[in-house]
Amino acid sequence: MATAATSHHITSHRQSTDSTTMDKVLLRRAMGRFATGVTVVTTRTPDGKYEGVTANSFNTVSLDPPLVLWSLGRNSASFEGFHAAKHFTVNVLGIGQLPLSRHFSTPKLDKLAGIDHTLGHGGSPVLTGSLAHFECETKSIIDGGDHVIFIGRVINASCREGDPLVFAKGGYHRAVTLVEEITS
Ligand SMILES: Cc1cc2nc3c(=O)[nH]c(=O)nc-3n(C[C@H](O)[C@H](O)[C@H](O)COP(=O)(O)O)c2cc1C
């Protein structure tokens, strides 16, 4: 059992004073302790515009049927486009693609201009050199507070050898192997 001193040590960061209003600084800092990969989610909108957004909210959901999810801020410039498109591609970035993460997280009029890609399901761009990609049909769009959650059914996927780009504590990292548990 934790002593009072131990538990004080564990929770010594800033805390919310009001149980109904989470301290946003604490929340952001705590969420940043959860390391993720980095993806660029792309689409082609019904009126032919290409969109791309850096997203670390991507995760796998189900193998059978094959489902993945990611969330997009309601205030994003690309929100209407992803909502209307009915399909998207998730591009998983390798460490050599850090500049692409910065590129797609900075607002621009035409984010795909000058970026090597091919066109996947529904015309969603597949970024050349990505570590993996998932071409998806949008299955559901779920309310997620100031974000919406997109669930997609995977239609096509690919992967290649390389090191994944890791995002944690507000910065970019390379994964270091501690123990090999599953070989794939
Ligand atoms: C590492 C990283 C991860 C991000 N993850 C997300 C995310 O999951 N969802 C989101 O809406 N924005 C995320 N962002 C912010 C968007 O990439 C950024 O707001 C972008 O400008 C949105 O594109 P848009 O303005 O063209 O819609 C992330 C940014 C970075 C650097």
The ligand as a MOL file (V3000), in Angstrom:
LIG
                    3D

  0  0  0     0  0            999 V3000
M  V30 BEGIN CTAB
M  V30 COUNTS 31 33 0 0 0
M  V30 BEGIN ATOM
M  V30 1 C 2.7790 14.9080 -33.6400 0
M  V30 2 C 1.4570 15.5900 -33.9370 0
M  V30 3 C 0.2820 14.8810 -33.7950 0
M  V30 4 C -0.9600 15.4880 -34.0790 0
M  V30 5 N -2.1020 14.7410 -33.9640 0
M  V30 6 C -3.3010 15.3000 -34.2780 0
M  V30 7 C -4.4780 14.5130 -34.2270 0
M  V30 8 O -4.4570 13.3140 -33.9280 0
M  V30 9 N -5.6690 15.1220 -34.5560 0
M  V30 10 C -5.7380 16.4480 -34.9290 0
M  V30 11 O -6.8240 16.9320 -35.2100 0
M  V30 12 N -4.6130 17.2100 -34.9780 0
M  V30 13 C -3.3990 16.6700 -34.6880 0
M  V30 14 N -2.2630 17.4110 -34.7700 0
M  V30 15 C -2.3640 18.8140 -35.2260 0
M  V30 16 C -2.6290 18.9200 -36.7420 0
M  V30 17 O -1.6460 18.2110 -37.4830 0
M  V30 18 C -2.6420 20.3900 -37.1990 0
M  V30 19 O -3.6420 21.0700 -36.4740 0
M  V30 20 C -2.8950 20.5550 -38.6950 0
M  V30 21 O -2.6400 21.9020 -39.0620 0
M  V30 22 C -4.3120 20.2130 -39.1070 0
M  V30 23 O -4.3820 20.3250 -40.5120 0
M  V30 24 P -5.4300 21.2880 -41.2420 0
M  V30 25 O -5.3030 22.6270 -40.5660 0
M  V30 26 O -4.9820 21.2970 -42.6830 0
M  V30 27 O -6.7730 20.6770 -41.0680 0
M  V30 28 C -1.0100 16.8410 -34.4980 0
M  V30 29 C 0.1980 17.5600 -34.6280 0
M  V30 30 C 1.4190 16.9440 -34.3550 0
M  V30 31 C 2.7020 17.7230 -34.5310 0
M  V30 END ATOM
M  V30 BEGIN BOND
M  V30 1 1 1 2
M  V30 2 1 2 3
M  V30 3 2 2 30
M  V30 4 2 3 4
M  V30 5 1 4 5
M  V30 6 1 4 28
M  V30 7 2 5 6
M  V30 8 1 6 7
M  V30 9 1 6 13
M  V30 10 2 7 8
M  V30 11 1 7 9
M  V30 12 1 9 10
M  V30 13 2 10 11
M  V30 14 1 10 12
M  V30 15 2 12 13
M  V30 16 1 13 14
M  V30 17 1 14 15
M  V30 18 1 14 28
M  V30 19 1 15 16
M  V30 20 1 16 17
M  V30 21 1 16 18
M  V30 22 1 18 19
M  V30 23 1 18 20
M  V30 24 1 20 21
M  V30 25 1 20 22
M  V30 26 1 22 23
M  V30 27 1 23 24
M  V30 28 2 24 25
M  V30 29 1 24 26
M  V30 30 1 24 27
M  V30 31 2 28 29
M  V30 32 1 29 30
M  V30 33 1 30 31
M  V30 END BOND
M  V30 END CTAB
M  END
